[in-house]
Amino acid sequence: MAVTLKQIAELAGVSRGTVDRALYNRGRINPEVAERIRTIAKELGYQPNRAGKALAMAKHPIKIGVIAQATETPFMHLLLSGVEDARKEVSNFGAEVLIRSMIGLDAAHQLRLIDELVAENINGLAITPANDDRMRSRINELIDSGIPVVTFNADIDGTRRLCFVGQDSELAGRACASLMSAIIGNKGLVLPISGHQSNHSHTLRINGFCSEMERCFPQVEILPPAFCQDDDALTQQLTEQILREHPDLSAIYVAAGGQSGVCRGLARLGYTGSVRVICYDLIPNNIKNLIDSRIDFLIDQDAHTQGYQPIMILFDYLFAGTVPENKYFFTDIAIKNKYNV
């Protein structure tokens, strides 16, 4: 039998109206009383009546803003399909999702998009933030003004954001170091390729990989990271340049986009198969290159969940006052080769 507000009120020793205000963030209430009510509701397994609440929302609909970066990349296309699925789901309850896309990752552009969404009276924001001090300040300003923020795909330190949804990027980098040693042994020369210097996830993947290689496989030489801006043409150019400078290159670790550019560069100079490759994302070109042995390992990070879950977390928070149980919702580090893709 479903738990009712009346039952919660009796156990909490308050009125049904007080329970309603505590669970649905309607009106002023003593914080200690509100916390006691939420604890009782959670212990009883209370599920809010979304249909009824949707009727109440008609006068004050929820608006959730989404800012997605690097939407020119195939990975972000997959992620945005998750955003779209969540948008359709919450629209059934009268909520609106306002999506803003951007090419690349530029902090100033993101800040302008935030201002646009605030002018649209959003109630919450999901964002893949640039790792920039101005962004930290702006996110905390939003939170101070009552707009909760969920970060996804890339996180940012020094903010009071509600939670992060995405892969544990540093741990993924460490896992890739272990895979690298399995395919090149305990010596060789490796090129790490990152995407944007302001993308915190790219930085953590590189840091995790390099620190694990240094700690566990110190005889492997790691070149300084190259930055490709998630661009295939630039990545091909970088790959060919490094191969001319270091014809003894053993492997390439691609921590960002531009994976097809690496494969084209290796093929053009005749290094396919002899220079090993580890990269990220189950996108069509990567899958083909994996099956054709141009890539040795792919790391899947569940793009759909990274797009879908932030919207649902914000919706539940704004809709029913449900606070996320964790500050980090890590997606799987799924290792794929041509035999299990």
Secondary structure, DSSP 8 states (H G I E B T S, - for coil): ----HHHHHHHHTS-HHHHHHHHHT-S---HHHHHHHHHHHHHHT----HHHHHHHHTTS--EEEEEE--TTSHHHHHHHHHHHHHHHHHHTTT-EEEEEE-SS--HHHHHHHHHHHHHTT-SEEEE---S-HHHHHHHHHHHHTT--EEEESS--SS---SEEEEE-HHHHHHHHHHHHHHHHTT-EEEEEEES-TT-HHHHHHHHHHHHHHHHH-TTEEE---EE-TT-HHHHHHHHHHHHHH-TT--EEEE-SS-HHHHHHHHHHTT-BTTBEEEEE---HHHHHHHHTTS-SEEEE--HHHHHHHHHHHHHHHHHH----S-SEEEE--EEE-TTT-
